[in-house]
Amino acid sequence: MLGKRIKEIRIAKGLEQKELAKIAGIGQSTFSEIESGKRIGIRTDILVKIAKALNVSTDYLLGLTDNPSVDNELPDFVKEQITKIDELKSLKLSEKLEIIGNELIDISKKIKDFE
C-alpha cells in the first residue's frame, strides 16, 4: 500500500524517483526499495520526509485515510494551541507567565462549572 501510494502521487506530480528522493533528502536506492515494496518497515523520519516532499499526510501514505490532505492531520483545537505557543515565543517571561496564569484560572473555572 505504502509504495503504491507513493508511486501514484509521484507520477501524478510528474516527478522521477531520483527527483523525489533528492527533495525528500533520502538516498535514491532507499527510495526505490520503499516504492517497490522491497523495503518493509521504514523509519518514521523517512516516512515523514516523503510525506512532506509529496505534500500529503503520513496517514494517507500508510492507507489509514483516503484523504491526502495534510490539513486534516491536526484537529482545529491543536492548531489553535500551536498558534498560541508561537505567539508566546515573542513575549517577555513576565508576559508569558501572566498569560499562562490567566489560562489556568479559566481552566479552573471550567472545571468548577463542570462539577
Secondary structure, 3 states (H helix, E strand, C coil): CHHHHHHHHHHHCCCCHHHHHHHHCCCHHHHHHHHHCCCCCCCHHHHHHHHHHHCCCHHHHHCCCCCCCCHHHCCHHHHHHHHHHHHHCCCCHHHHHHHHHHHHHHHHHHHHHHC
